[in-house]
Amino acid sequence: MTVTPPGYLNVKIDRAWMATALASDHKEPGEIPTGKILVEHSSINPNKAAHIGHLRNAVLGDTFVRLLRYAGREVDVQNYIDNTGVQVADVVVGFTHLDKKSPTQLEALTRQPRFDYYCWDLYARVSQWYEANPQNKQARPQTLHAIEDAASETAAMAEAISTAVLRRHLET
């Protein structure tokens, strides 16, 4: 097993060894607690286009849920959409500080078929903008704070962005 930034665990398994170990260590299952199991999976941040890694996570999550149901468990599945997090805030920063878009201009952009890819590119540009000048990073906490005020123009922009990107995810 290796640890890679920013904290991922990469595990390599010798398949022959694992098959032998599993076959030789078969035990009857112990007492399984009853009750509903909540599984949250997939949860793509609504700040850019979906990619193959998101599909992999959806397949893994759905497979896990199906295994639990096959084992007789009651399972509730949820997909948490974090439309107030750092990733969405960074895209808002891009629209407000880099592209200088008004809410009306943003609304028009959200109707474009490839809006999610536009946001993906903008998200990358924001990261470069942060790196170019450390003071630029102050825009992130200010934007996050503004998003928390549901009545603010910034919160409305975050909602418009995340809703439009989520629609593209569902279309994908």
C-alpha positions as CSV (number, residue, x, y, z in Angstrom):
1,M,0.0,0.0,0.0
2,T,1.2,3.5,-0.8
3,V,0.0,6.9,0.2
4,T,-0.1,9.6,-2.5
5,P,-1.0,13.3,-2.2
6,P,-3.4,14.6,-1.1
7,G,-3.9,11.5,1.0
8,Y,-5.1,8.7,-1.3
9,L,-4.4,5.1,-0.5
10,N,-3.3,2.9,-3.4
11,V,-3.6,-0.8,-2.6
12,K,-2.2,-3.6,-4.9
13,I,-3.5,-7.1,-4.2
14,D,-1.9,-10.3,-5.3
15,R,-5.1,-12.0,-6.8
16,A,-3.8,-15.5,-6.4
17,W,-2.9,-15.0,-2.8
18,M,-6.2,-13.2,-2.1
19,A,-8.2,-16.1,-3.7
20,T,-6.4,-18.7,-1.6
21,A,-6.8,-16.6,1.6
22,L,-10.5,-16.1,1.1
23,A,-11.2,-19.8,0.2
24,S,-9.3,-21.1,3.2
25,D,-10.7,-18.7,5.8
26,H,-14.5,-19.2,5.2
27,K,-16.5,-18.7,8.4
28,E,-20.1,-18.4,9.0
29,P,-21.2,-14.8,9.3
30,G,-21.7,-13.5,12.9
31,E,-24.7,-11.6,14.2
32,I,-25.5,-8.8,11.7
33,P,-27.1,-5.8,13.3
34,T,-30.6,-4.9,12.0
35,G,-31.8,-1.6,10.8
36,K,-31.5,0.6,7.7
37,I,-28.1,1.3,6.2
38,L,-27.5,4.7,4.6
39,V,-25.1,4.8,1.7
40,E,-24.1,8.1,0.1
41,H,-22.2,7.7,-3.1
42,S,-21.2,9.4,-6.3
43,S,-21.8,12.9,-5.1
44,I,-20.1,14.7,-8.0
45,N,-19.3,18.3,-7.1
46,P,-21.5,20.5,-9.3
47,N,-18.7,22.7,-10.5
48,K,-17.5,21.1,-13.7
49,A,-18.2,18.3,-16.2
50,A,-18.4,14.7,-15.1
51,H,-15.5,12.4,-16.0
52,I,-14.7,8.7,-16.0
53,G,-13.6,8.8,-12.4
54,H,-17.1,9.9,-11.4
55,L,-18.6,7.1,-13.4
56,R,-16.3,4.6,-11.6
57,N,-17.5,5.9,-8.3
58,A,-21.1,5.6,-9.3
59,V,-20.6,2.0,-10.4
60,L,-18.7,1.1,-7.2
61,G,-21.4,2.8,-5.0
62,D,-24.3,1.1,-6.9
63,T,-22.5,-2.3,-6.7
64,F,-22.0,-1.9,-2.9
65,V,-25.7,-1.0,-2.5
66,R,-26.7,-4.1,-4.6
67,L,-24.5,-6.3,-2.5
68,L,-26.1,-5.1,0.7
69,R,-29.6,-5.6,-0.6
70,Y,-28.7,-9.0,-1.9
71,A,-27.5,-9.8,1.7
72,G,-31.0,-8.9,2.8
73,R,-30.3,-5.4,4.2
74,E,-32.6,-2.4,4.0
75,V,-30.6,0.3,2.2
76,D,-31.3,3.9,1.6
77,V,-29.2,5.6,-1.1
78,Q,-28.4,9.3,-1.1
79,N,-26.5,11.5,-3.4
80,Y,-25.4,14.7,-1.5
81,I,-25.0,17.7,-3.8
82,D,-22.6,20.1,-2.2
83,N,-23.5,23.4,-4.0
84,T,-21.9,25.6,-1.3
85,G,-18.4,24.1,-1.2
86,V,-15.0,25.3,-2.2
87,Q,-15.2,24.0,-5.7
88,V,-18.4,25.8,-6.5
89,A,-17.1,28.9,-4.8
90,D,-14.0,28.8,-7.0
91,V,-16.1,28.8,-10.1
92,V,-18.1,31.7,-8.8
93,V,-14.8,33.5,-8.2
94,G,-13.9,32.8,-11.8
95,F,-17.1,34.3,-13.1
96,T,-16.9,37.4,-10.9
97,H,-13.2,38.1,-10.7
98,L,-11.8,36.7,-14.0
99,D,-14.6,36.8,-16.5
100,K,-16.4,39.7,-14.8
101,K,-19.9,38.2,-15.6
102,S,-23.0,39.8,-14.3
103,P,-25.8,37.5,-13.0
104,T,-27.7,38.1,-16.3
105,Q,-24.7,37.1,-18.4
106,L,-24.1,34.1,-16.2
107,E,-27.8,33.0,-16.6
108,A,-27.4,33.1,-20.4
109,L,-24.2,31.0,-20.2
110,T,-25.9,28.4,-18.0
111,R,-28.2,27.6,-21.0
112,Q,-25.3,26.6,-23.2
113,P,-25.0,22.9,-23.9
114,R,-21.4,22.7,-22.8
115,F,-21.6,25.0,-19.8
116,D,-20.1,22.2,-17.6
117,Y,-17.0,22.2,-19.7
118,Y,-16.8,26.0,-19.6
119,C,-16.9,25.7,-15.8
120,W,-14.2,23.0,-15.9
121,D,-11.9,25.3,-17.8
122,L,-12.7,28.3,-15.7
123,Y,-12.0,26.2,-12.5
124,A,-8.5,25.5,-13.9
125,R,-8.0,29.2,-14.7
126,V,-9.0,30.1,-11.1
127,S,-6.4,27.7,-9.7
128,Q,-3.8,29.4,-11.9
129,W,-5.0,32.9,-10.8
130,Y,-4.7,31.9,-7.1
131,E,-1.1,30.6,-7.7
132,A,-0.1,33.8,-9.6
133,N,-0.8,36.0,-6.6
134,P,-1.4,34.7,-3.1
135,Q,-3.6,37.7,-2.3
136,N,-6.1,36.4,-5.0
137,K,-6.8,33.5,-2.7
138,Q,-8.7,35.9,-0.4
139,A,-11.5,35.8,-2.9
140,R,-12.3,32.2,-2.0
141,P,-13.2,32.7,1.7
142,Q,-15.0,35.9,0.9
143,T,-17.1,34.1,-1.8
144,L,-17.8,31.1,0.5
145,H,-19.0,33.5,3.2
146,A,-21.2,35.3,0.6
147,I,-22.7,32.0,-0.6
148,E,-23.8,31.3,3.0
149,D,-26.2,34.3,2.8
150,A,-29.0,32.7,0.7
151,A,-30.4,36.1,-0.2
152,S,-27.1,37.3,-1.7
153,E,-26.3,37.7,-5.4
154,T,-23.3,35.4,-4.9
155,A,-25.5,32.7,-3.5
156,A,-27.9,33.0,-6.5
157,M,-24.9,32.7,-8.8
158,A,-23.7,29.6,-7.0
159,E,-27.1,28.1,-7.3
160,A,-27.4,28.9,-11.0
161,I,-24.0,27.3,-11.7
162,S,-24.5,24.2,-9.6
163,T,-28.0,23.6,-11.0
164,A,-26.9,24.0,-14.6
165,V,-23.8,21.7,-14.1
166,L,-25.9,19.1,-12.3
167,R,-28.4,19.1,-15.2
168,R,-25.4,18.4,-17.5
169,H,-24.3,15.6,-15.2
170,L,-27.8,14.0,-15.5
171,E,-27.7,14.4,-19.3
172,T,-24.3,12.7,-19.4
